[in-house]
Amino acid sequence: MKILRFSFRTPTVKILRFSFLLLLAALLLLSGCEKSAEAVATEAPLRGEYPETDHGTPVFVNAVCAPQEGDDPLTLSGVENVLRISYVLQHEENYSLEGHGTVKTKVAFISYSQDVEVYKDYRLGVLLEVDITESTVKNDAWQTCYVEDTAMLRGAANGKSTWDGRNTEWKDRDPDLFSREDYRKKYGLFGFELTNYVLNEDTVDSWTDAADNGDGTYTQTIYPNLTAATGDVIRRMRTMGGLDKDPVFKEAAITLTFDANWRILSIHLDETYSIKLGVIKSDGCRAETDYVYTYGNADISDYSRFFAWYFEE
């Protein structure tokens, strides 16, 4: 058998060595740019701040603002409307959310997809959340209970063929308990927030004008900053999605539909990013998710049946 041998003096290897040096220089240059951008973002005036995350993205905090007399959704900026929507949501006593989405990508002419389901039920300080993901490479189902500054998580009792949204059977064993700070380090924001993106004056780049839908509702699209607003989204994707590396966001648009009192009715989330998950490495992941809010019929019975035994005030 003929053995091929390479010398570092051959033209092919010289080209490879030169390419490697160029790549290394580019990586060092990019690393410097990221640190510079990080410093600018961190020094910006904030309403509050957490320490940096392990992936180097500054962590900001959400902001809220109560609607003022004379406010008009059509004349307020996108950020001003978001702050009012967040304030109103945080002062609701009883609401539910149902979300369905699909993540699609293609690698070497092979298409991959992931289905996502999210359910939330909030009533008088207790929020129950169900997160279900199903795909060819990752399947998970979790129920999380948020009370004050505590999060409690448990997984599904059986395989995915039995999963049924809110009606999924959950494990009876002790749940994983987290403080708000520790939860954020691993999973991102608490479920009380409007989105997993941090939205305030410093983390929203632009927005469309609010549109009057003619039925007492308004629609507006928000474009978050892909560095400052995404730290908690990235952390949640790494943990819940099992990604090998941080996803790199290329586009994100949050379309909000709300009423004249800034009560949120629906959210459409459109995202594009690159990921690395097992054998899947894609620069063109497209995710679209629709969330619908309803009010007055939240069911938090799993709190009294299970989680209340583990919550300590």
N, C-alpha and C positions, 0 to 999 in steps of 0.2 A: 504494500500500500504506500502510495506516495504521500509523504508528510510535507505540508506547506509550512515554510518558515518565513517569518517577517523580520526585517531589520529596521531599526529606528532611523537608518539612513535612506530607506526607500522613499520615493516621492509620496506614495500613498500615506505612509505613517507620518511623514512630515506635515502633510495637509491635515491629518487628523489631530496631530499635536497642536498645530496652529489654530484649528477650529476650537479645540478644547480651551486654549488660552483666551481666545476671543469670548467664548461662552462664560468663562470664569470672570473676566473683566466686566462683562455685561451684568452678571449676577451681583458683583460687588457694587457696581454703579447703581443698579436698581435698589439694592439694600440701602444705600445711602439716601436715595430719593424717598423711600418709604419712611425712614427715620425722620427726615426733614418734614414730610407731610404730617407725620404723627405729632411732631413737636408743635406745629402750627395749630393742629386740631385741639391739642391738649391745652394750649394757651388761650384759646378762644373763650369769651365770656360764657359761662355755663350756669345752669340753675342748680347744679350739683354734679358730683363726679365720683366714679368708683375707680379703684386702681386699674392699671392696664391688665388686659387679659393675656393669657400665655401665648396668643398668636399675634400680639403686638398692636391690635386695633384698640384705640381709645374707647372706653366705655362711658357713654353719656347717660343721662337720665331723662325720662319723659317729662313733659311739662303740661300743665292744664291751665285753663282760664275760664272763669264763669262767664256766660253770656251777659252782655251789658245792655241796658235799655237803649233802644235805637239801633242795635246791631242789625245788619242785613247780610245774609250769606252771599249775596251777589256783589257786595262792595268790599267785603273782607278779603284778605289775602288767603292763600291756601293754608299757610301755617296758622293764621288766626282761626280759621274754621276748624282745623284739626284740634287745636287746643280746646275749643269749646265742645267739640264732639267728645273728646276724652274726658272732660269735666263732667258732662252730662252722664256718660256711661258709668263713671265712678260713683255717681250719686243715684243710680237706679237701684230699686229694691228687689226686682225680680225680672230676670231675662234669660233667654236661651239662645244658643248659637248652633248652627249646623253648617259644616263646611265640607266641600268635596273638591278634590283637585287631582291633577295628573301631571307627572313629570315624565318628559319624553326626551330621548337622545338616540343617537345612532353612532355605532363604533364599527368601523370596517364593514359597512353595508348591513350590519345587524342592528335592528331596532330594539331598544329597551324602553320599558315604561314602568312607572310606579304609581299606584293609586293611593291617595291620601284621604282619610276621613278625620274630621275633628268635630267634637260635640262639647258644648259647655252648658252648664246650668248653674245660675247664680241666684241665691236668695238670702238676703239679710246677713251678709258677711261670709257666707260659705259658697265656694265655687267648686263644682265637680267638672273635670275635663277628661274626655276620652280621646286618645290619639291612636289611630290605626294606619299602618302602612303595609302594603302588599306589593311584592314584585318578584321577579325571578331570582334575585340575589339577597333580598332583605324583607323579612316579615316580622312585624312587631305590633303589640297591642298593649296600651298602658292606660290605667285610670289614675288621675292625680286629683287630690283634694287640697285646696288652698284655704287656710283659715288664718287670718291675721298675718303673721310673719312666718308661718310654718307651711311646708309642702309635704304631702305624704303620697307615695307612689306604690302601686302594685301592678303586677302583670296579669295576663289572661290565664285562666285555669287550664285551658285546653288549646288544641291546635287551631290554625286559622280557619279551618272548615266550619268551626263553631262560632266564629266571631260574628257579632250582630250589633254593631254600633253601641248604643247605650245599654242594650240588653245582653251584652257579652257577659259571660260568667267569669268572675275574677277570683284570684287566689285568696284564701282565707288567712294565710300566714301573715306575720307582722310586716307592715309596709316599710319601705325605706323613708326615713324622715330627714328633712333638710330645713335649715334656716333659710331665710330669704337670700342672705349673702352666699351661702354655700350652694344653694340651688342655682343661683345665677352663674356661678363659676362653671357649672356643668351643663345646665339646660337653658340658660338665658332668663328672660323676664318671667315673672309670675303671670298666671293666666288672667289676672284682673285687667291687664293692659289691653288697649285697643288692637294693637298688632305686636308681633315680635320685633318689629323695627322700633328703634328709639326715635321719636318724632318731637322736635322742638325747633326753635329759631336757628339753631346752629347745625342741625342735621338734615334739614330739608333744603335741597338745591333749588327746586322750581315747582311750578304747578300750573295747571290750566285754569282758566276762568271758571267759576262756578256756573253751571247751567241750570236754569229753571225748567223742570220737567213738566210744568203745567198742571200738576196734580198735588201741589203742596210739598213736593220733594225737590231736592237739589242733588246734582252730581258734580263731583270735582275729582281730578286726578292729581296725586301728589308724587313727586319724584325725589326720593330720599338720596342723601349722599351715600355713595357706595362704600365709603370707608367708615365715616362717623356713625352712620345709622345701622350698620349691619353686624356689629360685634356679637350681639345676643342671638341673632339669626344664625350666624356661623356656628356659634357654640352649640345651639340646639340641633343643627343639622349634623354636626360631628357626632354628637351623643346619640340622638334618636335615629339618625340615618346610617350610623356606622361608617361614616366616610373615613378614608385613610388620611386625608389631608384637608386643610381648610378649603372650602369652595371659594372661588374667585368670582365675585359678582361683576357682570358686564352691564346689566340693565335691571331696573326695578321700577315698577309703577303700581301705585296703590290708588284704586278708584273707589271713592266713597259715595254712597247715596244716603242722604239723611233728610230729616224733615225740617220745618221752619224753626223748631225748638232745638235743633242740633242733636236730635236723637238718631243714632246710627241705625240704618235699616239693612244695608248690605255692603260688602266689600268685595271687590274683584282684585286679585293680586296676580300680577304678571311679572315673571322673573326670568332672567337668562344668566347662567353661570357655568363655570367649569368645575368638574368634580373628579375625584379618584376614589373608586369603591371596588375593591377586589380587582377583577380583570377589566373593569370598566374604567376607562380614562377618557373623558370627553370634554372638549372645549365648547360644546354647544348644547348644554342642557336647557330645556325650556319647561318652565313650570307655570301652570295656571290654576288658580284656586278661587272658588266662589264661596263666600260666607253669607248666610242669611240670619238676621236677628228677629226674634219674636219676643213678646213681653207678656208676663203675667202667668205663665204656666211652667215654671222651672220645677224640676223634680230633683231634690237633693236627699232623697230618702236613704241613699247609700252612706250618707254622713252619719246619721243616727244608728244605722244598722252595723256599721263597721268602723269608720274613721274616728268617730267621737271617742272611742275607747283608747285611742292612741294620742289624742291631742291634749297637750298640757298648756293651760293658759299661763 
